[in-house]
Amino acid sequence: MKNTAFLISFSFLLLNCNIAPTKEKTIGLITEKAMVVSAREEASKIGSDILEKGGNAYDAMVATHFALAVVYPVAGNIGGGGFMVYRNSDGTKGALDFREKAPITAHKDMYLDSLGNIIKDKSTLGAHAVGIPGSVAGAFEVYKKLGSLPFKELIQPSIDLARNGFKVTKKQANSLNSKAVYFEKVNTYKTVFEKEWKEGDLLKQEELAQTLERIRDYGKEGFYKGKTADLFVNYVRELGGIITHKDLEKYQAVWRKPIDFSYKDYHITSMTLPASGGICLAQILKSIEPFDLSEIEHNSVKYIQLLAEAERRSYADRAHYLGDIDFVDVPIDSLTDTNYINQRMKTFSWDRATPSTEVSHGKILGFESDETTHYSIVDQFGNAVSVTTTLNTGYGSKVVVKGAGFILNNEMDDFSSKPGEPNVYGLVGSKANAIASEKRMLSSMTPSIVEKNGNLKMVLGSPGGSTIITSVLQNILNVIEYDMGMQESVSQPRFHHQWLPDMIRMESNSFDEHTKTELTTLGYEILEKKSLIIGKVDAILVLPNGKLEGGADPRGDDTAVGF
């Protein structure tokens, strides 16, 4: 069930995408046993229905994942990838990397011209931008290891939804209409997404339904081999891309050891590389841990300043050191060492901003897409799943596979096409994130689970490209340090700093003029755009009485469903 009362009370928050500050304490959906929070009500309901049938969180993850590929094509996908962090009811934890990979024939200079300059749009638009998708492989890895119900039961609701259609929301109609010109530019046929959409229109995707049926009937090979693979490879090659059947057949999702660290009395588990989120989150929280936040007002000048300076230093390290750990030796233990972090913060001063020109990466001894999507699940057995998945930018490469109906990612832009040059989100990188054959590109995704005293406390994550890390950070602090409920937390205005460009991004109409003026006086540049949204956090909080509170971000059509 949708928490209608909450949505009504917060309808005023979203007018022309402006987030207004609120002092009203709000409560999200409360359930007794289980919950799914995702970007669309249809997907959350499909996941919750699976739980009600006796499925576990991993069954619900598979069902929700495929449902989002149908109802949320801007970011939900089978043509992209992502990361999962999980916690079993017995406290055991793990992480799955189903991030996209570079094609076998990819190389470090593939987006540069003869003079060594980046070729505009080549890494973001069209077939050359596509990495090898991991979403389907990831779903089957989860199901094989942790699922319980028959797979056909998990995917059939999404097949029906694709074939019968679903109603387009106002936000979705605006999103599809804004990208129509790119679908037309990239593809050699008129895709199902190209029309003048309005709220309430029915979006049917028969070719996608058939693709999902092949996955239902033939498993993982129904995507990476056979008819779907033929349609995929043939169309990409038609458009000039380099992906081959061998690329698809070789792809494997990888189980990884997650990043585990403590913040005060809490234990946090997050994703490891090639997702940078866990390392950066650990660095930032450890940077601010010595400061008494009980004496610092939420979203005050001092609060924003402290977080911005910690973020600045972490993102500088991110740019220099981080990449795919299967290709690059990354000093994770050193980067998250308390002594190292304390040393990094010695240059912090309350009296002035530390210009990013004065902050390089640390000395070690020895703007990413707003259109990612995240979902959080807690089941009736006590298992928890945190999943972030993406096509990169909205609708990825804009390539819609002819005859198969799914959208392909443009994740190749998350590599450093040229060390020191920013990607589409303004993030810079080094040789650590250079393109290489079959390498995974660096990500900011930060699916996370928080525990206290060995018990599950919070499940959360966010889309938002480079702002993912800081969105997750602020929501953890909202709950831990400022005693907010989950819905109250995700509804708060947010800000972001990422080293370069050297500015604090703020959601519009969210912070008072005095705060902004004081920050400017201290030397901070403020970026506040009318349409700027930082993250769309979907989270679950375990209340003291054992019940669950959902936090569904009002910035989108996000919805909590449970029982």
C-alpha positions, 0 to 999 in steps of 0.5 A: 500500500502506498503511503498516500497521507505522506505524499499529500503532506509533501506535495508542496515539496515538488514544484518545478523540481524545487525542494523547499525546506521543511520543519514538519516532522513526517512519518513514512509508511510503517509496516510490521514485517517486510518492505520494498522501497523503489523508484516506482510503485509498480516495482515496489508492489511486485517485490512486496507481493513476492515477499507476501508469497513467502519469498525472501529478500533475494527473490524480491530483489530479482522481481523488483529489478526486472520490474524497474527495467519495465516501468523505469526505463530512464535507469531501471534496466537489463542493459546496464549494471550495478551493485548489491550489498546484503545482510542475512538474518544471521548477520552474515554480509556480502556484496555482488559486483554486476558492473558493466565491463569494457569490450574486449577490443576497448583501449585507452585512446578510443575516445580521442582524436588524432591530436589526443583530444576527446571526441565530443559525445562519443563516450556518452551517445550511441553504440560506442558508449556501451559497456557489456551489461551485467544486470541479468548476470547479477540477477541470476547470481543472486537467485542461484546463491540466495533465491528460494521461489521458482524463477519464473514466478519472479520474472512473470509479473514484469513480462505481464507489465511490459506486454499489458503496459503501465500508466506513465506519470507526469515526471516520466512523460516530461523525461521521455519527451525531453529525450525524444530527439536523442532516441531519434538521432541514435537509432535507425528505427522509431523506438517505442519511446518516441511519441508526445507523452502525457500523464496517464498514457499507457506504455506497452513494450512487446519486444521487451516482454519477449526478451524477458520471456527468453530470460524466463525460459533459458535463464542467463543464456537467454540474454547473453546467448541465442536470439537476444544476443544476436539482436544485441550484437547485430544492432550495435555493430550496425550502429558502428559499435564494437561489442561481440558475441564473445564479449557477452558470453564472457561476462561474469558478475563477481562476489566481493568482500564489502567495505566494513567500518564503524562510525561511533556506535554504528557499523556500516557495510557498503560497496567496494571497488569498482564502486567508490562509494564505500571507501569515500563514505568511510573516509568522510565519516571518519573525517568528521567523527572527531567533531561533536555534531550535537553542538552543530545545528543540522544544515547550518554553516558549520555543518555544511562547511565540515562535510564539504571539507571532508568531501573535498579531500575524499573526492581528491583521493578518489580521482587519483587512486581509485579504479577496478581492483582487478586491474589496479592495486588500490591502497584501500586499508591506507585510504581508510586508516584513521591516522591517515584521515586525521592527517588529511583533516589537519589543514581544515579551518573553520575560518576559511574554505580550503581551495581545491587547488591546495588539496591534492590526493593524500600521500599514502605510505607504502558531476555521475548520473542523476538517473541511476536508481536504488531500491532497498528491501527488508523481508519478514525473515530479517534479510536485507538487500541494498541495490543500486543499478544504472544505465549511467545518464538518463536512458543511457546511450539512447540505443534501444536494441531493435527487436529486443526493446531494451535500452543500452548503457553509456557506462564507458563515460565513467572511465577516464577517457583522458586522465585529468579531463572531467567526465559528463558529471565533472568527475576527473580521474587518473590512470587508475580508471583508464580504459582497458579491455574487460575492465570495470569502470569506476562508479560512485554507487553506494548501496549500504547497510547500517547496524547497531549492536549487531542488529539491522538499523538501516538499509539505504542508497541513492542515484545521483552520479557523483552526489550518490555518496554525499546523499547516502552520507547525509541520510546516515547522519540525519538518522544517527546524529539528528534522530530523524525518522526515515521519511523525514530524513530523505525529505531533507534538502541536500548539498554536495562538494566533490573537490572539482569543480570547487563549489558547493552544490545546493538544492534550490530554495532549500537553504536560507540566504544568511547561510549562503552569504556566510559560506560565501564570505568564508570563500565557498562558491555556491551553485544553486540551480532551479532544477538541481536535485541531489539524489533520490534516496530510498531507504528503510529504518528499523524502529525500536519496536521492530517495525519498519519505516520506509523513506521514499524520496519525494523528489521522484515517484518513489514509493514504499510498499510492504506488510 
